[in-house]
């Protein structure tokens, strides 16, 4: 670097103001270099940053000021601009230091000459150093005394003070500063921490500091700087450039100069290759080439790392000297940034340039460096970085092995990194043949419901593990196998296989280190979700409930989000099958809310909650909402669904079509169309109900009754529906037999009791027992009103309408099943929908969106106003519609006002 500059200093266009010739010579006999006493002139592209100038004003109130930053940070021009703007303030003695100033005599001779140049000379009593190698202590005492006696203090700026490395000079400077009292304000402009007792000045409040972080340009300042270079760019483009350069002044200026020569400056600043730019020339000359050969080698090797510590750097260099080198580089502001706890990172641009230089200086070494880094990181438990570096090395056996050894195979299915891991392993070639690579491939296939390939690869892995032996080292791999076996059993609807996998996992958990199990709760949560889903498919309700409830409360945050969501969705389905629509709605809303979290993955099982909500909406005769929910579920990633999800989709779709009178379409929709090792009693019963209802609607009561032989009292909701069909087919005896076979045991809810009461009421009405019918309908209305169950009454038949029209029953139905009677003289107005069973709770962001909808703002306007993407606003609107049970913006606003949300 030149003697007068740093950032804009190294940019074309800089100049210096010269002082008049001085007649003295230094102790060596050489004439004083006048340029060293001149304040550097600011180029026309210099940007005054008032926040820094204001901070520097504190230098006039503290003895010591430190401007500490890397090369090109803009320190020198900042100090010069500030000093030149002091006007009639204190005299400013400027000295640009040189390597020769390490000799005390030369240094103090130049300081005295700087004082003369600014009009504040020392008296002849102070004298001048006669020896370049030393200085008389009497001279320093006399100088300090004269400065202390001054009425107007002197401002001494020592630019490029990092060149003065002699500890003796530092001690002498501290002596003079201390004894000069208020007569001297010292400003050090440096790349490195000076050898002064800064802690004492800091503790006493006598130190003004401006360091790298404060010197960095903000996006707004960067945009203004680009304007000075003739580039008018949006702030976002400047922000992107600041992110890449970390606000480094030289990087911004040099990039701007190069961008001016480009036909598309904005594109250039976004995509320029750092290693092929003037930035590279600057950093190589000012930083890398100033280092020793050993330090250069270390910097080149660690450039493959996002972050590093001394031990990791030593692993890449085969040396043991990284700790002092890294500490020194950080102290020297050599673009090595401390992260804390002995970890460091390279400035992004410096890292880019070093990696390009690495390929020239050490060709072919990059993969090996990544491999060494991966092994060290694996030993020390840094899994994400291990995977990244082993993949960069092309060592897929190491990559997959690290994932499996860490018991992290569940992260391929759930958690915020699942998509990144899928992309990473998508590059794995067929040459990787270890058990771990087979397991990763099997997980990839099973996650996409490719059973044939997934099971084949799982068998390869298990065979290799069996051949290699059953030592404790393989426990994590065998536990991963158990997880995949459970998933395969779930997809094939096979309870014996899932129970076998769960038992194997329970044994293997004893062999796996506890800290790995604690570190990866998602594995257990996923495993138990597969078990619970398979038990639900098989109709083992209570066992499924126990398992799924444990998953719904699993710890782990984002990593267990998918299993928690699926568990809540399955529990909602369980409640629905047992006749508890309100409970089902609450759990389904919890599942959907988990799936709709910002940043949540979109797994194949995430539609179950929406399907349960759709089925509940059908029971409440909210058919438009039901259709919207089914459509939303259909938009989610699917492939070949697992049996429970397929049956849930068939159930909701068929019930909706039946409610709309589309009987033949309902029969077609009722078939889940998935192969399963074991039949599901509830899925089979629901399919039978739809088929039977179709036969009945088409005038075939005998065929309808025959189909219902598959329905038993073990499926309460199905049994009472079947009883209703038998009654409609004029088989009251068969209807009552079905009702009597229902195994209630306290687990059946209002959907069962309401339908059962209506079947009995229909039979009583047919037998002419109007009193019994009214009593049963009254009880049904009481039970249904709490849950807003409208569909059972609409499906009951024509006999019920005259009963509900009678005064006592009409009062029970008014306002939720039938319109409320208007008061005398009052006009009949459309009734608002009743309040939902579950209190509507909108998130803060959903409320913000709804508030702007009420102000007639468009989706795009809301997105701009809230600084969100349009898609995010649409997601919030969908959630609002679902919670308010509406389909349109206007309905949402009216509903919210009715509920006093707005």
N, C-alpha and C positions, 0 to 999 in steps of 0.2 A: 504493500500500500504506500502511497505517497506520503509526504510529511504533513500534508494539510487536510487529508480527507478520509471519508469513510463511505457513506452510502451514496448520496447524491454526489459525494466526493469522487466516487469511482464512475459516475455517469458523465458522459460528455457534456460540456457546457459549464463546468465548475471553473471558478477563478479565485484569485486571492487579492486582497488589498495590501499593498506594500507600505512599510513605514519608512521614514527617512533614514538615510545611511547613518550608522553608528560608528564611532571612531575606535572602539575598543576591540581587543582580541581575546579569545578564550585562553585558558591556562596552557593549552598545547601550542599556542601561537597562531592559530588559525583565526581568520576574521569571523565574527558572528554572522550566522546566516539569517538575513533579515526576514525571510519568508516564515521563519519559525515564530516570529512575534506578531504575525498578521492574522486578523480574524478572517477565516475563509469567507469568500463572497457566496451568496446564495444564488444558484442558477434560477432561470426564469421558471423552471418547473418545480421549484421548492414550494412546499405547502406549509404555511404557518399553522400549527395546531395549538389553538389557544389554551386547551386544557393542560398541555405540557408547559406552556409558557407560564401559566398561572401557578403551576406547581413549582417551577423553577424560581419563582419570586420568593419562595421560602428560603432560598439560599442567602438572601440578605439578612435573614434572622437567625441563621445557624452557622457555627464556625466551619462545618464541613458539609459538602454536598457531593454525592456520588451519582454519576451518570454511567451505569454499568449495563452493557449489552453486547451482542455479538457484532461481528463485522457487518457493516451495511445496515445497521439498525437505525441510522440517522442521528446518532448522538452528537457528533461534531457540529453539524449544521444547526441542530437544535440549540446547542450551547452558544454558537456564534450568533444566531438570530436573536436569541434572548439578550446576550451581552450587548449587541449593537443597539438594542432598543431601550437600554437603561437611561439614555440621554445624559442629563447633567448629574447623574448619580455618582456612585463611587468610581474611581479610576479602575479600568479593567486591564490587568496584565495578562496577556495571552502567551502561552508557550506550548508549542507542539513538540513533544518529547521525541527523543531519538535514542537508538540503542547505545550510542556513545555516552548518554547521560547516566549509565550505570556507574560511571566513575564520579564519585561525590564532588570532586573539584569542578568538573565540567558542568555537572547538573546545577550547582549553586551559582556558578558564573553566569549561566544562562538565565537562572531565576532573577539574579540581580539586574541583568541586562533587560529582562522583560519589564521589571519595575521602572527602570530608566525610560524605556520606550513608551510607557503609558503616562509618564509625567509624575511618577512617585518614586524618585531615585532614593537609594540609601545614601547616607552621608559618607564622607571620606573616612569617618571614624570606623565604619563597618569594614571598609577595605574590600579586597577581592581575593578569591582563592589563587594561590600561586602554584599549587601542585594539582595536576589533573586527578591524581589518585586519592586525594584527601582534602579535608577542609578543617581549618582551625575552629575549635569549639568557641573561642572568643568571638569569631565572626558571627556564628549562629546566635550567640547570646545578644550581641550588639544589634543584629538585625531584628530579632524578636522584640528587643526593648524599644527600638525606634518605631516599629509597627504598632506596638502597644500605646505609644505616646501620640499617635496620629489622631487628629480630630475627625478626619474622614477616613473610614476604613478602605483598604485596598481589596479588590476582588481578583484573586489569582486563579486563572483557569489553566490547568495542566492537561492538555489534550494528548490522547494516545499514551496515557500514563502507564499502560500495561507493558510498554517497552522498558520501563525502569524496574529492573528486577533485583537490584542490590538491596538487601535488607538494611544495610547501613544508611542508605539514602532515606529509606522509609522511616527509620528511627530518628534521623535528623529532621525530616520534614514534620514528624509528629511533635518533636521538641519545639520547633519554631511555632507551629500552629498553637500549641498549648500555651506558650508564653507570650505570644503576640496578642492574646486576649481579643477584645472587640476590634482591634485594628486590622484583622485579616479574616477574609472569608475565602476558604479554599474550595475550589470546584475541581474534582478529578473526573476526567472523561476516559473511560477504560473498558477494555474487554474482559478483564479479570478482576477478581477480588483483590484490592490493594492490601499490602502488608501493614495495615494500621489497626489499632484496637477499636474496630467499628462498634463492638458490643458496648464499650463504655460510652461512646458518643450517642449510640442509640438509646441506651438506658437513661441518659441524662436529657434526652430530647434535643441534642445538639447536632443531629444528622438529618439532612434531607436526602432522600433516595428516590431515584427513578431507574427502574430496571426493565428487563426485556419485555415483560408482560405489558407494562404501561407504554413502552415505546411502540408496541405493535399498532398498526393502523386498524381502525374500525372500518366496517364496510362503507359507512358514509364518508369517512376520510379518504378511503381508497377511491371511491367514485369521484371525489373532488380532485385527487391527484391525477386520475386518468383524464379528467377534463383539462387540466393544465398541460397534458401531453397531446391534447387535441382529440381525445377519444370520449365521446358522449355515449355512455353505456348505462343501462338500468342498474339500480342498486343491487338487484339480485345477482347480476353478472359479476359485480364487484364483490358481493358476498362470497360467491363461489371461488373467486380468485383469492380472497382473504383466507378462506378455509384451506386452500392448497398451500399458500405461502405463509400461513399463520401471521399475516399482517406484517411480514418482514419488508422493510422499506426498500432495500436493494432489489429484492425479488419483484416487487411491484413496479419499480421504476424501470428496471431492465426489461421486464415483460412488456411494459407499455411502449418502450422504445421499439421493441421488435414488432409488436402488434401494429404499430403505425405503418409498417411496411407491408402488412398483409391486406389482401383484398377483403377479408372478413375479420376485422379485429375481434369481434365478440367471440366468434368461433375459435380463433387462434388462442385467445386467453383461456378458453374452456378446455382446449385439447392439446396445447403445446407440449412437446416432449422436452422435459427439463434437461435431459442429458445432451440435447442438441441445441442448446440455447446459450445466450450470453450469461445466463444465470449459472450454468455449469462452469463456464470459464472463470467467473468470479469466485465460486466456492472452491473450485480446484486450486486456484492460485492463492486465495486468501485464507483457506482453511486446511485443505488436505495436504498440500505440498509444504506447508509450514511444520507438519508433524514429522516425527521420527519414522523410520521404516517400520518398526514394530507397531507403532500406533496406527499408521496407514493400513497395515495388514489387518489389525483388529477391526478398524472401521469398515473395511471392505467386507469382512466376513459377517459382522453383525448386521450388515445392511439387509440381509434376507429376513431379519426378524422385525416384528411389529414393536416388541419391547424386549429388554434383556437385562440380566443382572450379571455381576462379575463371574459367578460360577458358570452360567450358561455361556458367556463369552469365552471363558477358558476352555469349555468343551469344544468350541468351534476353532480355537487357535492352537490347541495342544500346548498351551502355556499356562502360567499361574500368575501373570502380572496384570490381569484385567482390572482389578479393583483400583489400584492407584492411577492407572491410565484413564479410566472412565471418570473418576473423581476429578482428575486434572482437566480433562476435556470439558466437563461441566463448569468447573471453576473458571476456565478460560472462555466461556461462552462460545465454544467451538461447535455449536449446533447439535450438541448432545444434551437433551433435556431430562432433568430428574423427575421421576414420577413418584418417588417416595419409597421407603422400605428397600433401599438399594436397587431399585429398578429404574431403568432409563429408556428413552426412545430417541430416535434421530428425528431432526426436523424433516418433514415430508419431502421437500424438494431435495435436501441433502441426501436422503435415503434413495430417492430415484436416481440421482446422479451416481451415487456410490454403487448401486446395483449394476448400472450400465458399465461403470469402470471395472467392476468385479469380473464381468464377462470378458473383458480385454486382458486384465492382469492375471486372472486365474481361470482360464477357459475350462469349462467342463466341471468346475468345482461346485456349482450351485446346488445340484441334486444332493451331493454328499453333505453339504452344509445343512440343507433342510433335514436330511436323515439324522445327522448328529443332534440337531436341535430337537427333533421329534423324540429321539431316545431319551435325551436329558429331561424334556418336558414330561414324558410318560413316567419316568422314574419319580418325578416330583409332583405328580398328580394334576398337571395342567392339561385336562383332556381336550378342550376345544382347540388349543394351539397345537397339541400333539397331532390331532387329526389334520389340521391345515398343513402342517409342515411335512408330515409323512405322505400326504396326498401330493404335495408339491414335489416331493422326491420321487413320486411314482411307485412308492413301496406300499402296495395295497394290503399285503399280508400284515405289515406293521400297523397300517391305518385301521383295518377291521379288527385286528387283534387288540389294539388299544381300546376300541369301543366296547368290545365284548369283555375284556379283562376288567374294565371299569364298571361292568354291569349296567351299561348305558344303552343297550340295544332298544330299550323302550323309547328313547328319544327319537328314534326313527318314526314313531307313531304319534307322539304327543309333545307338546312344549313349543316354545317360540323358535327353536332351532331345527325343527323337524324338516321344514322345506329346504333349509340350507344343507342339512345332512343328505337329503335325497339328491340334491344337485351335486354335492361333492362325490358321492358314491356312484353317480351316473357315469362317471369317467372311468370306473374300474374295469379293466380289461379281463378277458377270459383266462389270462395266464396266472392270475391269482387263484390258488387252489387250496388254501388252508381251511381248516374247519370254520374259522371266524369269517372268512370271505363267503363261504357257503351259507352261513347263518345270516349275514347281511343281505345276500341275494334272496334268501328265503323270506326274510322280513319284508323286503321290497315287494316281492310277488304277493305275499299274503295281505299286505296293506292294500293292495289293489285287487284283492279277492281272486288272484290267479292261483287256484288251489293245486292244479296239476304241477306246474313248475315249482310252486312254493314247497309242496310236500316232497317232491323229488330232491330239491336242494337241502331240505331239512334232513332227509334220510342220509344224504351224502355226509353232512356234518356229523350226524350221530354215529355213523359207521367209522368215520375217522377218529372221533373222540374215543370210541370204544377200543379201537385198535391201538391208540396211543396210551391207553391206561386210564385209570380212574383216580388219579391223585388229586389233592386239594387244589392244585393249580388250575384244574379244568372245571372246578365247581361253578364258576361264573358262566362258563360256556354252556354247561349242562343246564343251569338254571335258565339261561336264555332259550335253550331248546324247549324247556317246559313251558315258557311263555308262548312260544310259537305253536307248540302242540295245542295249548289251550285255545289260541286264536283259530287254528284249523278246526278244532272240535266245535267251536262256536259257529263257524261258517257252515259246517256240515250238520249242525243240529244234533250233536251226538253227546248226550250227558255222560255215558260211561267213559268216553275218552277225556272229557274235560275234568272229570273227577280224578282220573288217573294222573293227568298232568298236574292237577292241584296237589295231589298227595306227593308226587315226585318233587314238586317245588318246595313243599313243607320240609321234606328231608334235606334237600340241598341248601336251604336257608341256614341250616346249622353249620354248614361247611364254608359258607361265604363270610368274609370279614364283616363285622357289624357296621363299620363305618361306611362300607359300600352300600349296604341296604339303607342306611340313614341318608346317604347322599343321593340315592335314586329311588324315592318313594313311588315314582311313576311305574316302575316295574311291577311292584305288588298291586298297585291300583289297577293297572291294565289287566293283570292276570285275574284278579277277583271280578273285574267287570265281565270278562269272558265267561267265567264260571257262573256269575249271576244271570247273564243273558241266556246261557244254555239251560239253566234250571228253570227260568221263566218260560222258555220255549216248551219245555217238557211239562209245564203245568205245576211244578213244585213251588207254589207261590210263597209259602212261608220261608222255606230255605233260601229262595231267591231274594226275598225281602231282607233277610238278615245279612246276606253277603253284600247286596247292593247298598244297603244303608251304611255299612262300614266304609265303602268306597266314596259315597257322597260326602262324608266328613273327612276325607283323606287330606293330610297336609301336602305341601309341595308347591303351592302357588300355581304359576303358569304351567309347570311341568305335569301337573295332574289335572289340568283343565279338561282335557278330552274325557278321561275316565269319569271325572265328577259329573260332567255334562251327560254322558251316556247313562251313568247310574241314576241320576235324577230323572231322565227321560224314561228309563225302564220302570222306576218306581212309580212314575205318573201312570204308565200303562197298567201296572199292577192295580193301582187304585181304581182306574177306570174299569178294569175287568171285574173288580169286586163291587162296582156300583157306587163309587164315591167321586162324582165329577168335580166337586169343589176342591177336594184334596188333589185330584189329578191335575186340575188347572194350576194350582199353586206350584206343584212340583214341576210341571211342564214349563211354566213361566220361568222358574229358576233355571231350568236346563237351557231354554232359549236365550235367556239373559247371559248365561255363561258363554254360549256360542257366539253371541253378538258383541262380546267384549271387543273393543278396538285392538286389532293386532292378533285376535284369536285365529287359530287355523280353522279351515273348513273341512272337518273330517267327514267320512262317509256316514257315520252314525249320527250326525248332528241333526237329522230330520225327525227323530223320534218324538221330541217334545212338540214340534209343530203338528205332527200327525195326531197326537193325543188332544191337543187344543182343537184341532179340526173336528175330531169325534165328539168332544164336549160341545162344540158350537152346533153340530147337527142336533144333539139332544136338546139344545135350547132353541132350535129352529132358526139359528142365525146362519143361514145357508150361504150367503155371500161371503161372510167371514171364513166359513169352513173351506170354501173353494179357494180363497186367497191363501190360506195356510197350506193347503195341499199343493198349490202351485209353487209356493215358496220352497216347500220340502223337495219338490221335483227339480228345482233349480240347483240344489246342492250336489256336490260330487257323489256319484253313485257307483257305477260299475255293477257287478253282481252283488246285490245286498245280502246281508246275513238274514237268517230266517225271521227273527223277531221284527226287524225293520220292515221286511217285505210283508209280513203278516199285518203289521200295524198300518202300512200304507193301504193294503187291500181292505182292511176293516173300515178305515176312514172313508176311502173312496166309495166302497159299496154302500155304506150307510147314507152317504150324501146322495148317491144316485137313487137309492130306494126312496129317500125323502122327496126327491123330485119326480118320482113316478117312473123312472127309467129302469124298469125291472130287468130287462134282458141285459142291458149294459152293466147293471149291478152284479148279475151272476158272473159275467165275464171278469169284472174287476175283483170279485171276492176271492179268486184263486191267487195265493201268494206267488205261485210259479217259481218256487225254489226247491231244489232237491234237498232232502234232509234225511238223516239216518233214522230219526225217531219222529213219529207224528206228534204234532202239538194238539192237545185236546181242545184248547180254546180256539186255536186257529181253525181246526177242523169243524168245531161247533158253529163258529160264525159263518163259515162258508156254507154249512148245511142250512143255517137259518135263511140266508139269502136265496139259496136254491129252492128251499121249501116255500118261501114267500112268493117266489116267481111261479111255482106250480099252482099255488092257491090263486094268485091273481089271474092266471090263465085258465082257471076253472078245473083244476085237477086236484081236488082235496085229498084223494087217496095217495097220490104220488107225494103230495106235500107231507102227509103224515108219515109215510114210509121213510122219507129223507131224515126226519127228526129222530129216528131211532139212534142216531149217532150222538145225540145231545143228552147229557146226564146232569144230575143235580150238583156235580162237582164244579160246574161252571155256572154260577148263580145267574149272571146276567143273561147268558144264553138260555138257561132253563126257563126263565120267566118269559123270554121272547118266544120260545118254542111253545110254551103254554098258551100264549096269546094266539099263535097260529092254529094250534089245535082247537081252541075255542072257535076261531073264525071258520074252521073246517067242520064245525058242529060236532066236536068230540069233547064235550065238557069233562067227561071222566078222565080221558087222557091228559087234559089240561090240568086237572086237580092232582093227578098222580105226579106230574112233573113239578108242580109247585110244592107238593109234599116231600119231594125228593131233594129239594134244595138244602144243602148242608150250610146253614147260616153260620153257626158258631161265632156269632158276634162280628164277623168280618164283612158282612154284606151291607151295602149302603143304600141311600135313598133311591138310586136308579133301579135297584132290585125291588125294594118295598113298594115304590110307586107303581111299577109295572105289575107286580103281583096283586096289589090292591085293585087295580083297574081290571085285571083278568077276572078276579072274583066278583067285582062289581058288575062286569058284563054278563057273567053267568047268572048273577042274582036278577039282573034286569030281564034277561031272557026267560027266567023262571017266574017273572011277575012279582018279585020281591023288591018293590021300589024303595022301601025303608032301608033294607040292607044295602042296596046299591048306593043310595045317597050317603049313608054312613061311610061306606068304603071310599067313595069318591071324595068326600070331605077329608078323610085321612090322607088320601093321595095328594089332594091339593095342598094341605098343610106341609107335607113332606117335600113336595115338589117346589113350593114357593121359595123355600130357602135356597134351592139350587137352580131356580129358574128353568126347570125341566118342562119344556112345552111339548116336545115331540111325542111322548107317550099319550097325551090327551088327543093330539091331532091324529094319531094312528089308531086310537081306540075304536073308532067307528061312529056311525050316525047316532047310536043309542045314547051317547053321552051328552050330546048338545042340549036336549031338553032338560036334562038334570042340572047342568051347569047354569042354565038360564033361571033356575029357581033362586029365590032371594038369598037363602043362607049360603048356597054354593057360589052364587054370582059374586058375593062380597069377597069370598076367599080367592076368586080368580081375577077380580078387577085389578087393573093396573099392571099386571105382568103377563097374564094369559089372555085376558080379554080387555078391551078399552074400559077405562073408568067411566062411570056414569057422570054426565055433567050436572052441575048444580042447577036449581030451578032458574030459568031465564038466561043461563050461560050458554054461549055458543060452543059447539063441539069443536075442539081444536086437536090437531095431531098430537099424540102423546110422545114425549121423549122416551127413549129406551130406559129401562130401569137401571139402577146403579149396579155395577158388577158386584159379584159375591166377594171377591177379593179387592181390598182397597187399592185404588190405582196409585202407584208410586212412580213418578217420572224422575229420571236422573236429572241432574242440573243441566247437562247439555241438551237432553231431550226437551226440557222446559224452555231453554233458550230458543231452540228451533221452533217449538210450537208457538211461542210468543211472537216470533217473526212471521209465522204463517198467519196468525191473527191480524197482523199488520199488512196483509196482502202482499208480502214480499215473495218473489219467485225463488225457486230452489237455488239458482245461480246467485241471486242477491243475498240470500241467507249464507251461502258458502263464503262469499266475499266478506260479508259483515262479521262472520265468526272466525274467519281465517281457517276454514275447513275446505276439504275437497267436496265436489258436488256429490260423489259417491258416498262419502261419509254422511252428508246431510240426508241423502236418500235412505241410508241405513237407519238413521235416527227416526226418520218419518215412519218407516215400516214398523219400528218398535212402538212408536206412539200409537199408530193405528191398531196394532195388536192389543196393546194394553187398554185402549179405549173401546175396543170392539167395534171399529168403524172401518170404512174403506176409502174415504175421501177427505180432502183437506177441510172443506166446510163442515162436514160432520164431526171431524175431530175438534174443531174450534167450538162448535155448539156443545158437544159432549163435555169438553173441558170446562166450559162455563157453567154447565149444569152441575158439574161436580165441584165447582169453585176452585178448580186448579188454576184458571186464568182469572 
